[in-house]
Amino acid sequence: MSSLQEQARALGDPTRFAVFRHVVDADRPVDVPELTAHFGLNHNAIRQHLAKLVGAELLVEGKAEATGPGRRRLVYRLDPRAESRWGVVGPYERLSLWLAEMVRTGASPVEIGRRVGRRQRLGHPTVADPVGELVDQMARQGFDPEVTTTGTQVQITLRSCPFATTALADPDTVCGLHLGLAQGVAESIDGLVVDELVPRDPRRANCRLRCHVAAAP
């Protein structure tokens, strides 16, 4: 885990800090061409800044959805571990907002989770890989998901719990939010149904989302 000092050093360069803020404010994966066009820098300079930010656990690197032949482009998004620092909303701040919405509306944890999941997908296009999209959305929330597919059955292991402390105190509420969050995302992309969440000890994580690929209408 990178220390606060390491992250501060990585963000000490004004251009690198601007790159970081651009990715955070975009609230979606950002690629190198977008950053080079925005900052007027060459690809190598942008890649060096991104490498420093990834190394400091401020951003994470992934691959965009395949849109044709050839290699998938690299994309960057906020590292979920960069919680409540550098102007970034952390997991417990998000949780407090969700709990406040529960109190304000009287809705159940699962329903609030569904609302959050659907809001995450607002304005995003339909995707060809619904499983990959759900995995990506859960990764953004800090669950470190790993997927296993057998035919039409899909299991997503959540290898990290971003709300482990609260889940120990009130597993029904937190696990309900997690299940609803996954269901809300799945409902907004079509092609995938989240059937259940199999909870585990949050200190060890590895809760499992059991899903299935839906038949085409």
C-alpha positions as CSV (number, residue, x, y, z in Angstrom):
1,M,0.0,0.0,0.0
2,S,1.4,3.4,-1.0
3,S,1.9,5.8,1.8
4,L,0.4,9.3,2.0
5,Q,3.9,10.7,1.4
6,E,4.4,8.6,-1.8
7,Q,1.0,9.8,-3.1
8,A,1.9,13.4,-2.2
9,R,5.1,13.2,-4.1
10,A,3.4,11.7,-7.2
11,L,0.9,14.6,-7.1
12,G,3.6,17.2,-6.5
13,D,4.1,17.8,-10.2
14,P,1.4,20.3,-11.3
15,T,0.8,18.6,-14.7
16,R,0.6,15.2,-13.1
17,F,-1.9,16.5,-10.5
18,A,-4.0,17.9,-13.4
19,V,-3.9,14.6,-15.2
20,F,-5.1,12.9,-12.0
21,R,-8.0,15.4,-11.5
22,H,-9.0,15.0,-15.2
23,V,-9.4,11.3,-14.7
24,V,-11.3,11.7,-11.4
25,D,-13.6,14.3,-12.7
26,A,-14.4,12.3,-15.9
27,D,-16.0,9.6,-13.8
28,R,-15.3,7.0,-16.5
29,P,-12.3,5.3,-18.0
30,V,-9.9,7.7,-19.8
31,D,-7.4,6.8,-22.4
32,V,-4.1,8.2,-23.5
33,P,-5.3,10.0,-26.7
34,E,-7.9,11.9,-24.7
35,L,-5.3,13.1,-22.3
36,T,-2.8,14.0,-25.0
37,A,-5.4,16.1,-26.8
38,H,-6.6,17.8,-23.6
39,F,-3.1,18.7,-22.2
40,G,-1.3,19.1,-25.5
41,L,1.5,16.7,-24.5
42,N,3.0,13.8,-26.4
43,H,2.0,10.2,-25.7
44,N,5.3,9.4,-23.9
45,A,4.9,12.3,-21.5
46,I,1.3,11.3,-20.6
47,R,2.3,7.7,-20.2
48,Q,5.1,8.7,-17.8
49,H,2.6,10.7,-15.7
50,L,0.1,7.8,-15.7
51,A,2.8,5.3,-14.7
52,K,3.7,7.4,-11.6
53,L,0.0,7.7,-10.7
54,V,-0.6,4.0,-11.1
55,G,2.5,3.2,-9.0
56,A,1.3,5.5,-6.2
57,E,-2.1,3.6,-6.2
58,L,-3.9,6.7,-7.3
59,L,-5.1,5.4,-10.6
60,V,-5.6,1.9,-12.0
61,E,-4.9,0.7,-15.5
62,G,-7.3,-1.5,-17.4
63,K,-8.3,-2.4,-21.0
64,A,-11.2,-0.9,-22.8
65,E,-14.0,-3.1,-24.2
66,A,-13.0,-4.6,-27.6
67,T,-14.6,-2.7,-30.5
68,G,-12.9,-4.6,-33.4
69,P,-9.8,-6.4,-34.4
70,G,-6.5,-5.5,-32.8
71,R,-5.3,-4.9,-29.2
72,R,-7.7,-3.2,-26.8
73,R,-6.6,0.3,-25.8
74,L,-5.4,1.0,-22.2
75,V,-7.7,3.1,-20.0
76,Y,-7.3,4.6,-16.6
77,R,-9.6,5.3,-13.7
78,L,-9.5,6.2,-10.1
79,D,-8.0,3.6,-7.8
80,P,-10.6,2.8,-5.2
81,R,-7.9,2.8,-2.5
82,A,-7.4,6.5,-3.0
83,E,-10.2,7.1,-0.5
84,S,-11.1,10.5,1.0
85,R,-7.9,12.0,-0.2
86,W,-6.9,14.6,-2.7
87,G,-10.5,15.8,-3.2
88,V,-11.8,12.3,-3.9
89,V,-14.9,10.9,-2.3
90,G,-14.0,7.8,-0.4
91,P,-16.1,4.6,0.2
92,Y,-17.4,5.6,3.7
93,E,-18.5,9.0,2.4
94,R,-20.4,7.1,-0.3
95,L,-21.9,4.8,2.2
96,S,-23.0,7.7,4.4
97,L,-24.9,9.2,1.5
98,W,-26.6,5.9,0.7
99,L,-27.6,5.4,4.4
100,A,-28.9,9.0,4.5
101,E,-31.0,8.2,1.4
102,M,-32.4,5.1,3.2
103,V,-33.4,7.2,6.2
104,R,-34.9,10.0,4.0
105,T,-36.9,7.8,1.7
106,G,-37.6,4.7,3.8
107,A,-36.4,2.5,1.0
108,S,-34.8,-0.9,1.8
109,P,-31.0,-1.4,1.4
110,V,-31.5,-3.5,-1.7
111,E,-33.7,-0.8,-3.4
112,I,-31.2,2.0,-2.5
113,G,-28.4,-0.2,-4.0
114,R,-30.4,-0.6,-7.2
115,R,-30.9,3.1,-7.5
116,V,-27.1,3.7,-7.0
117,G,-26.3,1.0,-9.6
118,R,-28.7,2.5,-12.1
119,R,-27.3,6.0,-11.5
120,Q,-23.8,4.7,-12.1
121,R,-24.8,3.7,-15.6
122,L,-26.8,6.9,-16.5
123,G,-25.5,8.3,-19.8
124,H,-23.4,5.2,-20.6
125,P,-24.0,3.4,-23.9
126,T,-25.2,-0.2,-24.2
127,V,-22.2,-2.6,-24.0
128,A,-21.5,-5.9,-25.8
129,D,-20.1,-7.5,-22.7
130,P,-22.5,-7.2,-19.8
131,V,-20.4,-9.3,-17.5
132,G,-17.3,-7.2,-18.1
133,E,-19.3,-4.0,-17.5
134,L,-20.6,-5.3,-14.1
135,V,-17.1,-6.4,-13.1
136,D,-15.8,-2.9,-14.1
137,Q,-18.6,-1.1,-12.1
138,M,-17.9,-3.2,-9.0
139,A,-14.2,-2.6,-9.3
140,R,-14.9,1.2,-9.3
141,Q,-16.5,0.7,-5.9
142,G,-13.5,-1.0,-4.5
143,F,-14.7,-4.7,-4.5
144,D,-11.7,-6.1,-6.5
145,P,-13.9,-8.5,-8.4
146,E,-12.9,-11.8,-10.1
147,V,-15.2,-13.5,-12.5
148,T,-15.7,-17.2,-13.2
149,T,-18.1,-18.3,-16.0
150,T,-19.5,-21.8,-16.6
151,G,-21.9,-21.8,-19.6
152,T,-24.6,-19.2,-18.8
153,Q,-23.7,-19.2,-15.0
154,V,-21.5,-16.4,-13.8
155,Q,-19.9,-16.1,-10.4
156,I,-18.2,-12.8,-9.4
157,T,-16.0,-13.1,-6.3
158,L,-15.7,-9.8,-4.4
159,R,-12.2,-10.1,-3.1
160,S,-12.3,-6.9,-1.1
161,C,-15.0,-5.3,1.0
162,P,-14.8,-1.5,1.0
163,F,-17.2,-1.3,3.9
164,A,-15.8,-4.2,6.0
165,T,-16.0,-2.4,9.4
166,T,-19.7,-1.4,8.9
167,A,-20.5,-4.9,7.4
168,L,-19.3,-6.5,10.7
169,A,-21.7,-4.4,12.7
170,D,-24.7,-4.5,10.3
171,P,-24.2,-7.2,7.6
172,D,-27.9,-7.2,6.5
173,T,-27.8,-3.5,5.5
174,V,-24.4,-3.5,3.9
175,C,-24.8,-6.8,2.0
176,G,-28.3,-5.6,0.9
177,L,-26.7,-2.5,-0.5
178,H,-24.1,-4.6,-2.3
179,L,-26.7,-6.9,-3.8
180,G,-28.8,-4.0,-4.9
181,L,-25.9,-2.2,-6.4
182,A,-25.0,-5.2,-8.6
183,Q,-28.6,-5.7,-9.6
184,G,-29.1,-2.0,-10.5
185,V,-26.0,-2.1,-12.8
186,A,-27.2,-5.4,-14.4
187,E,-30.7,-4.0,-14.9
188,S,-29.3,-1.0,-16.8
189,I,-27.1,-3.0,-19.3
190,D,-29.4,-6.0,-20.1
191,G,-28.2,-9.5,-20.8
192,L,-27.2,-10.3,-17.3
193,V,-29.3,-11.1,-14.1
194,V,-27.9,-11.0,-10.6
195,D,-29.6,-13.8,-8.7
196,E,-28.1,-13.6,-5.2
197,L,-25.2,-12.5,-3.0
198,V,-23.6,-15.2,-0.9
199,P,-22.0,-13.3,2.0
200,R,-18.7,-14.2,3.8
201,D,-16.9,-12.8,6.7
202,P,-16.1,-9.2,5.6
203,R,-12.7,-9.3,7.2
204,R,-11.8,-12.0,4.7
205,A,-14.0,-10.8,1.9
206,N,-14.7,-13.2,-1.0
207,C,-18.4,-12.7,-1.0
208,R,-19.9,-14.1,-4.2
209,L,-22.4,-12.7,-6.6
210,R,-24.2,-15.4,-8.5
211,C,-25.6,-14.4,-11.8
212,H,-26.7,-15.8,-15.1
213,V,-26.6,-14.6,-18.7
214,A,-30.2,-13.8,-19.8
215,A,-31.6,-15.2,-23.0
216,A,-32.0,-12.6,-25.8
217,P,-35.7,-11.4,-26.1
